[in-house]
Amino acid sequence: METILRSKNVLINENFIPADVVITGRVIDRIDEYGKNSIAVDLGDKKIVPGIVDLHSDAIEKEIEPRPNATFPLQLAVAELDKKLSMAGVTTMFHAIGFEENPKKRRSVDFAIKQIEEIYDANLNHLGVDNFIHARFELSSSEAVNPLKEVISKGMVKLLSLMDHSPGQGQFKSLDSFKNYYGKYYGLDEEDIKAVIDKKMNKNEEKIKELIEFAKEHKLTMLSHDDDCVEKLDTLLNLGVKISEFPLSLEVAKYAVNKGVATGMGAPNIVRGGSQSGNIAAIDLVKEGVCKYLCSDYHPTSMLQAVYRMQEDTSLDLAKGFSMITSTPAKYANLHDRGKLKAGKIADIIVIDDSFIPKVILTLKEGESIYNGIRGFKL
């Protein structure tokens, strides 16, 4: 079956041009000259772009527990979030599943494994978008190593990030900032906080090395998290890290890029105008050209809005902004079959109406409509 989408604004090679996008089955067959085909779905001047590729989001946590102690079944949460992703134009999602013991945030090794197994199974059977796994390993969580190795060996994990949330470095420069964060957001008392600190400061270097070597054997892309100095980044690069997520300073971001390392920042940081934890504003890295891609972090609908916000705040070309949520993250995740509107790529495509607040009005996954927000419209 052939479907042809026509628009005056089709994103081809980081330029918006008039074109006909010809879809055959699950792939893009070809890009034709605008108006060449006698029968086409004419979308006027609405923008046709590749589906969004999100390398890091823990939105599933809010779907499971939207309010403290108000929890929903995991199976339902996964299915409902999948529908929301299609509406947000996210056709490839990497769920960032935390491996650490934090009962106040419903994080534990056992629950992480349950989430991975449910997402993996649901993705094979009934979900609309591609739901993949980005495992977030807290370096102090040595008890997570063996369970993580098991799900990696089964092909359930595609990305692995190394996180260190101990006080005195990274996101928490001081002990007071650590105590304030964990006390305020997780409702921990002094005794609870002390137990968390003792846990995070106690790292088993041999178990960390064991997991890293296992990840390399299984050709997983590894990421670092909250890099605060070039010395820390160098250590992680020597371990095999290829992507620096959320670098905490312009200096570190520039150093990473000069080393050939990808840098990713959170789209909500762009949309809100700054970091929720008081770290560097992502827009500052965009202005310097050292933010290479965006992820949703915790808010998938921010991905699309961030593209337009970057254009507004930095005059970044809109097409370049879209590459930061499509082709670039696809490349870094070694997903070479998507991220561009090009012959042979899978037909993950979204249509955007930006006449007011930009919104996705149509989402195709492998050539099939999984979200249609155009009243009275049928493919």
C-alpha positions, -999 to +999 in steps of 0.1 A: +000+000+000+013+035-009+006+067+010+018+101-002+021+130+022+025+165+006+035+197+022+053+230+014+075+223+046+091+189+046+123+185+066+149+171+042+187+173+050+181+200+076+161+222+052+124+227+049+114+223+013+082+216-007+080+178-014+059+147-017+069+120+008+060+086-007+055+058+019+053+021+009+044-003+036+066+005+067+093+025+049+098+057+030+100+047-006+112+080-020+110+118-017+094+133-049+092+168-062+063+187-047+031+180-066+045+153-088+019+127-077-017+130-089-030+116-056-016+128-023-026+139+012-021+176+009-011+191+043-007+226+030+022+244+048+021+222+079+055+208+088+064+171+081+094+159+101+108+126+114+094+111+145+111+123+177+138+101+193+141+105+230+172+090+246+164+096+283+131+100+301+118+088+334+083+099+327+071+064+335+077+072+372+051+099+371+027+077+352+030+051+379+028+075+408+014+109+397+010+119+433+029+107+464+014+073+474-011+074+446+001+045+425-013+028+394-006-007+380+026-009+360+010-025+330-016+003+328+010+030+333+032+017+304+002+014+280-011+049+289+022+066+286+027+050+252-005+067+240+008+101+253+041+096+236+023+092+202+005+124+208+037+142+217+053+129+184+078+106+202+081+075+180+112+061+198+114+063+235+142+052+258+128+048+293+154+058+318+150+031+345+169+039+378+188+011+395+191+023+431+174+017+464+152+047+470+118+037+484+106+073+486+109+075+449+097+039+443+131+030+430+146-003+438+165-030+419+135-054+419+111-027+407+136-016+380+137-052+367+099-054+367+096-022+347+121-034+321+104-068+317+070-052+314+081-025+289+101-051+268+071-075+267+046-048+259+068-033+232+069-067+215+031-072+217+009-041+218+026-007+222+024+019+194+058+035+195+092+019+200+097+017+238+133+009+246+153+007+278+180+031+291+193+016+323+206+041+348+231+025+371+239+043+404+276+035+411+269+027+447+242+001+438+265-029+437+235-052+443+221-041+409+250-055+389+239-091+386+202-084+378+214-058+353+237-082+336+208-107+333+185-082+315+214-070+293+221-106+283+185-110+272+188-080+249+164-059+270+187-029+275+201-007+247+217+022+267+236+022+301+244+054+320+267+056+349+254+079+377+270+092+409+246+111+431+269+112+462+274+145+479+305+167+472+304+164+434+282+162+404+247+175+410+253+180+447+284+202+453+279+203+490+265+182+518+239+208+525+226+208+489+223+170+491+204+171+524+181+199+512+172+180+480+166+146+496+148+161+526+125+183+505+117+160+476+117+127+493+106+136+528+136+120+545+146+129+580+182+133+592+185+096+600+172+085+566+195+110+549+225+097+568+217+062+556+214+073+520+247+092+522+265+062+537+251+040+509+261+064+481+296+069+495+302+032+496+311+020+461+324-014+451+349-006+423+352-043+413+315-046+407+314-014+387+342-026+365+324-059+361+293-043+348+312-019+325+331-048+309+298-067+305+282-037+288+311-035+264+309-071+255+272-066+246+281-034+226+259-011+247+264+026+243+274+040+277+266+075+290+278+096+319+256+118+340+260+153+356+297+157+348+310+186+368+347+187+359+370+176+331+389+152+354+357+133+361+348+132+324+383+120+315+379+091+339+346+081+325+358+084+289+386+060+297+359+036+309+342+038+275+316+065+279+305+080+246+278+105+257+278+131+284+243+137+297+236+170+315+271+184+318+270+209+347+292+236+332+301+252+299+337+242+304+328+205+307+305+206+277+331+223+255+357+198+267+334+168+259+327+181+224+364+187+217+370+151+227+344+140+202+318+131+229+281+138+224+264+161+249+227+159+257+206+183+278+170+183+290+143+198+268+123+210+299+154+230+309+150+249+276+113+253+278+112+265+314+142+288+310+165+270+333+174+240+354+149+229+381+179+221+404+198+253+398+224+239+374+235+256+341+208+266+317+207+243+287+201+273+264+236+286+273+251+254+259+229+257+228+242+292+222+278+279+223+270+250+200+280+224+227+246+208+232+242+183+205+208+168+213+179+171+236+161+145+257+128+149+275+143+140+309+109+138+326+085+157+303+080+143+267+059+172+254+088+195+260+107+180+231+087+198+204+083+230+223+121+232+230+128+233+192+107+265+188+120+280+221+156+276+208+147+294+176+131+322+197+159+326+222+190+319+201+178+323+165+188+287+160+175+275+126+143+256+131+156+227+109+187+224+130+167+224+161+146+195+148+178+175+141+186+177+178+155+156+186+155+134+156+185+125+135+212+133+160+199+112+189+191+084+165+227+085+153+241+084+189+218+054+198+230+036+166+195+036+152+205+040+116+170+031+102+153+063+115+156+100+123+155+113+087+130+116+059+150+096+034+144+067+011+149+034+029+143+048+064+113+035+084+083+058+080+083+073+115+068+106+107+050+134+125+030+164+111+031+197+131+007+226+131+027+256+144+002+283+137-003+288+174+014+268+201+032+241+181+014+207+183+016+173+167-015+166+147-005+133+130+019+106+140+029+077+118+048+047+131+063+026+104+038+040+080+007+035+101-013+062+119-010+058+157-023+093+165-046+115+144-055+148+158-069+163+126-107+166+128-124+149+099-092+137+084-084+102+072-054+087+056 
